[in-house]
């Protein structure tokens, strides 16, 4: 699903995280070299690298937080994973900040190195989770298969009854548009047989169906492949076992109206 913090569809967070990873790893390596070869200059450089790592980590956190709140599907396994990923990274930053503060106050460099080592182990776990968020949950992956069209998204007032959600000509057959109506995320789409509207949430683990594939009145979840009939919401293939909600939608005078 397309990142909300991106440039031309390229998510910013994965670009920026390379910097704190490099600086924090370099901090530990320079501190180890300083001890092994008795090179105080390396220890001094390690301190600067740690500060650079903290600054870059805070910068990288900004698009990460935006994606956490506005890209990762709510009530999904990815939301929990993203929360753990963020908490681990905050811990890493706090540990390196602690190492910076105590660096010149302790007689031996060993406590500093021990803290940095723990932080690097946590950073590795956080990176592993970040990889899972991208490669499995496809957070920030802007996958547009042939004829799927560009990512379309909009918001409407969540009023009960008929709500205008799009111009009919915005959607070609097979195209989907994500509509935010209050706290509901509803996908409207045009299929071979007409317009449909259904919840964006896969009932298996909360994957965004907007990021999936729609063909012949069937939408396939991008996370584990569950398939749903978009006209009835029925499960056509698991692992999901519960149907998705569908909504009445009709065209009138070139406009599409959703009935909530
Ligand atoms: S979240 Fe697992 S198939 Fe959709």
Boltz pocket constraint, residues with backbone or C-beta under 6 A from the ligand:
constraints:
  - pocket:
      binder: B
      contacts: [[A, 202], [A, 203], [A, 204], [A, 205], [A, 206], [A, 207], [A, 221], [A, 222], [A, 223], [A, 224], [A, 225], [A, 226], [A, 238], [A, 239], [A, 240]]
      max_distance: 6.0
